[in-house]
Amino acid sequence: MSDIGHVHHVGLTVSDLDRSVAFYVENLGCVPVMSQEKSGGYLAAIVGYPDASVRMTHLKAKRGDLVIELFEYLTPQSQKLPLEPRLIGNPHLCFVVENLSETYTELRARGVEFFSAPIEIDTGANAGGWGVYLRDPDNIIIELFQLARRQENDQ
Protein backbone atom coordinates (compact mmCIF):
# COMPACT_ATOMS: atom_id res chain seq x y z
CA MET A 1 0.00 0.00 0.00
CA SER A 2 1.20 3.51 -0.70
CA ASP A 3 2.37 5.73 2.14
CA ILE A 4 -0.76 7.46 3.44
CA GLY A 5 0.09 10.38 5.73
CA HIS A 6 -1.76 12.29 8.42
CA VAL A 7 -5.34 13.53 8.20
CA HIS A 8 -5.34 17.00 6.61
CA HIS A 9 -8.95 18.08 7.10
CA VAL A 10 -12.48 17.00 7.86
CA GLY A 11 -15.15 18.35 5.53
CA LEU A 12 -18.71 19.10 6.62
CA THR A 13 -21.56 20.29 4.40
CA VAL A 14 -23.62 23.06 5.99
CA SER A 15 -26.76 24.90 4.93
CA ASP A 16 -25.62 28.44 5.81
CA LEU A 17 -21.87 29.02 5.83
CA ASP A 18 -21.99 32.35 7.67
CA ARG A 19 -24.18 30.94 10.46
CA SER A 20 -21.97 27.86 10.82
CA VAL A 21 -18.71 29.82 10.88
CA ALA A 22 -20.18 32.07 13.58
CA PHE A 23 -21.19 29.00 15.63
CA TYR A 24 -17.76 27.36 15.40
CA VAL A 25 -15.93 30.62 16.16
CA GLU A 26 -18.18 31.93 18.94
CA ASN A 27 -18.99 28.64 20.70
CA LEU A 28 -16.04 26.38 19.99
CA GLY A 29 -13.23 28.91 19.74
CA CYS A 30 -12.22 27.99 16.19
CA VAL A 31 -10.21 30.40 14.08
CA PRO A 32 -10.95 30.97 10.36
CA VAL A 33 -7.93 30.19 8.18
CA MET A 34 -9.35 31.01 4.75
CA SER A 35 -12.62 31.45 2.86
CA GLN A 36 -13.33 31.22 -0.86
CA GLU A 37 -15.90 30.38 -3.52
CA LYS A 38 -15.27 27.68 -6.12
CA SER A 39 -17.26 26.64 -9.18
CA GLY A 40 -16.69 23.94 -11.76
CA GLY A 41 -13.17 22.82 -12.70
CA TYR A 42 -11.35 20.49 -10.35
CA LEU A 43 -13.99 20.97 -7.63
CA ALA A 44 -16.78 19.67 -9.88
CA ALA A 45 -14.62 16.72 -10.90
CA ILE A 46 -13.70 15.78 -7.30
CA VAL A 47 -17.24 15.99 -5.88
CA GLY A 48 -18.90 14.47 -8.93
CA TYR A 49 -21.35 17.29 -9.65
CA PRO A 50 -20.71 18.95 -13.05
CA ASP A 51 -22.41 22.17 -11.92
CA ALA A 52 -20.82 22.27 -8.43
CA SER A 53 -20.48 25.70 -6.91
CA VAL A 54 -19.61 26.16 -3.23
CA ARG A 55 -18.69 28.68 -0.60
CA MET A 56 -16.16 27.28 1.84
CA THR A 57 -14.25 28.23 4.96
CA HIS A 58 -11.37 26.45 6.63
CA LEU A 59 -11.25 26.65 10.42
CA LYS A 60 -8.78 25.40 13.02
CA ALA A 61 -9.27 24.75 16.70
CA LYS A 62 -7.17 26.78 19.15
CA ARG A 63 -4.72 23.88 19.38
CA GLY A 64 -3.79 21.24 16.82
CA ASP A 65 -3.40 21.17 13.07
CA LEU A 66 -6.61 19.54 11.86
CA VAL A 67 -8.58 21.76 9.48
CA ILE A 68 -12.38 21.78 9.62
CA GLU A 69 -13.65 22.54 6.12
CA LEU A 70 -17.20 23.87 5.97
CA PHE A 71 -18.90 23.68 2.54
CA GLU A 72 -22.11 25.43 1.58
CA TYR A 73 -23.29 24.13 -1.80
CA LEU A 74 -24.77 26.85 -3.98
CA THR A 75 -25.36 24.23 -6.69
CA PRO A 76 -26.52 21.56 -6.69
CA GLN A 77 -29.05 22.28 -3.98
CA SER A 78 -28.16 20.76 -0.60
CA GLN A 79 -30.39 18.16 1.04
CA LYS A 80 -30.91 17.77 4.78
CA LEU A 81 -30.75 14.23 6.14
CA PRO A 82 -31.27 12.98 9.68
CA LEU A 83 -27.98 12.99 11.58
CA GLU A 84 -27.97 10.48 14.41
CA PRO A 85 -25.05 8.77 16.15
CA ARG A 86 -26.21 5.26 15.16
CA LEU A 87 -26.35 5.95 11.41
CA ILE A 88 -23.51 4.37 9.48
CA GLY A 89 -21.20 7.00 8.01
CA ASN A 90 -22.47 9.79 10.26
CA PRO A 91 -19.44 11.68 11.58
CA HIS A 92 -18.85 13.64 14.72
CA LEU A 93 -16.09 16.05 15.68
CA CYS A 94 -14.50 15.81 19.11
CA PHE A 95 -12.99 18.85 20.86
CA VAL A 96 -10.88 18.45 23.99
CA VAL A 97 -11.83 20.88 26.76
CA GLU A 98 -10.11 21.67 30.05
CA ASN A 99 -13.26 21.93 32.19
CA LEU A 100 -16.30 20.26 30.67
CA SER A 101 -18.71 21.29 33.40
CA GLU A 102 -17.84 24.97 32.94
CA THR A 103 -17.93 24.76 29.12
CA TYR A 104 -21.27 22.93 29.21
CA THR A 105 -22.83 25.55 31.50
CA GLU A 106 -21.57 28.42 29.33
CA LEU A 107 -22.78 26.87 26.05
CA ARG A 108 -26.20 25.92 27.45
CA ALA A 109 -26.65 29.53 28.52
CA ARG A 110 -26.02 30.47 24.86
CA GLY A 111 -28.76 28.09 23.71
CA VAL A 112 -26.59 25.24 22.42
CA GLU A 113 -28.52 21.93 22.21
CA PHE A 114 -26.94 19.01 24.11
CA PHE A 115 -27.89 15.33 24.14
CA SER A 116 -27.39 15.16 27.93
CA ALA A 117 -25.48 16.73 30.77
CA PRO A 118 -21.75 15.79 30.90
CA ILE A 119 -21.25 12.09 31.55
CA GLU A 120 -18.33 10.61 33.48
CA ILE A 121 -16.59 7.87 31.52
CA ASP A 122 -16.32 5.01 34.00
CA THR A 123 -14.81 2.19 31.93
CA GLY A 124 -12.32 1.58 29.15
CA ALA A 125 -9.41 3.56 27.78
CA ASN A 126 -10.97 6.94 28.63
CA ALA A 127 -12.10 6.07 32.17
CA GLY A 128 -11.92 9.10 34.43
CA GLY A 129 -12.67 11.50 31.60
CA TRP A 130 -15.92 13.26 30.84
CA GLY A 131 -17.89 13.58 27.61
CA VAL A 132 -21.02 15.08 26.10
CA TYR A 133 -22.56 15.43 22.64
CA LEU A 134 -24.10 18.60 21.22
CA ARG A 135 -25.45 19.71 17.85
CA ASP A 136 -24.30 22.53 15.60
CA PRO A 137 -26.88 24.59 13.66
CA ASP A 138 -27.21 21.85 10.98
CA ASN A 139 -27.51 19.07 13.58
CA ILE A 140 -23.93 17.92 13.00
CA ILE A 141 -22.79 16.13 16.14
CA ILE A 142 -19.95 17.62 18.18
CA GLU A 143 -18.41 15.86 21.16
CA LEU A 144 -16.76 17.78 23.98
CA PHE A 145 -14.27 15.63 25.86
CA GLN A 146 -12.38 16.28 29.07
CA LEU A 147 -9.39 13.98 29.37
CA ALA A 148 -8.83 11.91 32.49
CA ARG A 149 -6.03 13.40 34.61
CA ARG A 150 -3.66 10.54 33.69
CA GLN A 151 -4.31 11.16 29.96
CA GLU A 152 -3.49 14.85 30.34
CA ASN A 153 -0.12 13.92 31.83
CA ASP A 154 0.60 11.45 28.98
CA GLN A 155 0.09 14.08 26.27
N, C-alpha and C positions, 0 to 999 in steps of 0.2 A: 504494500500500500504506500502511496505517496506520503510525504511528510506534511501532515496537517498541523498547523500551528494553533495559536491561542484564539479564543473567540474575540472577534473585533467589535461586533455590535449585535444588539437585539432589536428587531424591527417590529413595531406595533402600528396597526392601521387604526386611525381615529376618525371621528366624524367632524370634528371642529378643531383644527390645529391650534388656533390661538387659545381656545379654552383649555385644551390639554396641556399646552406649554405652561400656561399660567398655573394649572394645578400642580404639575411636577416641580415648578420653580418655587411656588409659594408654600406648598405643603410638604414636599419631599426634599427641598433644598438643592435641587438639580441646577446646573448652570448650562445655559445654551452655548453650544460650540459653533454652530453655523446653521443658517436657514437658506433655502433656495427653492425654486420651482423648476421642474423638469417635465418635458413633454417629448414623446416619441423617442427616436434614436435607440441608444443602448438600453434606456430604461424600459421602453416598450418591449424590446426583445427579451430582457431578463424576466420581467413579470408576466409576459405572455399575453398582454393586451395591446393590440396594434395602435389603439387610440389613447394609450395611457398618458395621463397628465396628473402630476401630483405637486402638492406643496409639502415640504419636509423640513424638519428641524432635528438636529443632533443635540443631545443633552448628555451631560456626565454628572454622576453623583459627586458629592464633595470630595470623596476619596475613591481611588481606584481608576482604572483605565477603560472600563466597559462603556461603550457608547449606546445610548438608548435612542433609536431612530424612530421618530414619529412621522407617519405618512398620512396625509389627507388626500384621498383620490378625488380629483376634480372630474376626471373621466377614466374609466367607466364609473358609473354611480356606485357608491359603496352600499353594502348590505349589512344590516345588523343581524347578528346571530346570538343565541343564548350563550353566555360564557359562564360555565360552572366548573368547579374543580374536578369533577368526575369525568368530564368529557375528554375523550382521547384527542390529543393534540392541542388542548387548551393550555396556554402558557401562564406563568405568573412570574413577576419580578420580585426579588427579595432584597430588601435594604436592611443593613445592619444598623441598629440604633444603640446608643449608650444606655438610655433609660426608657424602656418601653412604656412603663406606667405613665411617665410624664408626657411622652410623645403622644400616646393614646388620648390622654385627657385633653391636650392642646388641640389635636386634630378633630376630636369629637365636638369640641366647642366651635370649630369652624364648619361643622356640618358634614364632615367626612363619614361615609357609611362603612361600618365595620360588620364583620360576620359575628363577632363575639367580643367580649372583653379579653384582654391578654390572658393567655393560657400558659401555665408553667409546663415545661417539657419534662416529664418525669421518668422517661425510659430512653434507651438507645444512645446513639452517638452525641446527641445534643442535650442530654439530660442536664438539668440545672439551668438551661436557658429559658427564654420566654418567646412566644410567638403570637401573631394575630394576623388575620387577613382583612383587607379593606378593598374597596372598589374605587377606580378612577372614574371620571365622568362618562366613559363609554363602557363601564362595567368590567374593564380589564382588572384582573386580580393582582393585588400588590400584597406581599407579605412584609411585615416588619418583624425583625428578629433581633433579640438581645442575646448575645453569646453568654454561655455559662462562664463563670469566673475563670475556670481552668482553661477554656478555649481562648479567652482574651490574652492570657499569659503565653499561650502557644503561638500566637500570631505576631 
